[in-house]
């Protein structure tokens, strides 16, 4: 399943060269993952259980820059790899050109930071 998160570049996200700072791309990717968790009602699961999802590894490739007020979107999908939930995320501009590609490996943990299996509620949304 592919999830889409739309956004527009804001002025405070720019670096001294007038384009989006490379660290801001990580914020776009993270917000897209939060939107997925909210859409799948996992935020309620987090609040109820005290469990949560942490990023353990991230690989990003920057392809093209984004500029002020440019509209773009993040396309996200995820799969299970053992105990890990691995997100494939692409940022594209409104012309559907690739801006960046990322792979984000995440792990569910309890409130004591002990690793957990992926919750059953996600089984319908990924290929194992």
N, C-alpha and C positions, 0 to 999 in steps of 0.2 A: 504494500500500500504506500502511496506517495502522499505526503503532506506538504502544503504550501503555506508559507508565511510571507506576506507582503510588507514592505517598508519603504520609506523615503529617507535619503541621506540628509542629516541635520548638520548645521554649521559647526557645532562643537565637536563633531566627529572628524573634522579635517585636520591634517597636519600642516606644517609650514609650507608644504609644496602645493597646497590647495586641493588635495584629494584625500580620500578616507585613509586614516591611519591604519596600518596593518593590524594592530591589536584590536581595533573596533570590529573587524570581521569576526573575531571570536565572540563578541557580544551578539552580533546578528545570529550566528549559529546557535548560541546558547538560548537566545530568546525563542528561536524556532523550535528547539527541543522542549522548552517550557510550554509552548503553545500545544505541542503534541501531547504532553503529559496532562495538560488541562483538558484538552479535547477527549482524551481517553479516561477522564476522571481519576487519574493517578494522583493528582494533587490531594484529593480527599483521602486516598490510600496513605499518602505520606503523612498527612496530619493525624490520621487515626492510629497508624501503627508506629510512627516515629522512624520508620525506615525511609531511606532516600537513595537517590542515584548520584554517584560521583563519577567524574571524568578521570580515567587512569592513563589515557594516552590520546594524543591528538596529532594528526598529520594534516597540514594544509598546504595547498599549492595556490599561489597568487598568479592569476592569469592576466587580468586587466584591472585598471583602477576605476573607482567610482567617484563622482563629483557631487558637489552641493545640489540638493533638490532632485537628484536622479532617483527615479523609482526603480526598485529592484525586488527580488523575491528569493527566498531560500526554498529549495525543494529538498525534502528529507524522506528517507526511508530507513528502516533498521532491520537487522537480522540478529539471531541468536548465534553466538559462537561460544559453546560451553556455558560458563556462568556469566559471560559478558554479553551486553547488548551493544551492538556496533552500528552506529549511525553513518550513513553515507549522505553527505549534504553538499549541495551545489548552490552557489549564489549566481544568479543570472540577472542581467538588466532587463528593462522593459522590452528590448528588442530580442530577448531570449539568447543573448550572447553570454558565454561563460565568463564569469568574473573570478570565481575561485571554486576549488573542489576540496572537500575535507572528509576525513574518516575520523570518527570520534568513538573511542572504546570506553564504555561505561560499565559500572558494577553497582548492583544494589547492595546496600549495607544497612545494618540495624543501627540503633542509636548509640551503640558501643563500638561502632565501626567494624563489626564482624561481617564478612561477606555472606550474602544470601543468594539463593537461586532466584531466577527471574520469576516474578509473580505470574500466576496462571492467567490473570486478566489480560495479559499481553499476547497470549498464544495465537489469537486470531489475526494478529497484525504483522507477523514476521514469518519468514521461512526458516526452519531450523536446519 
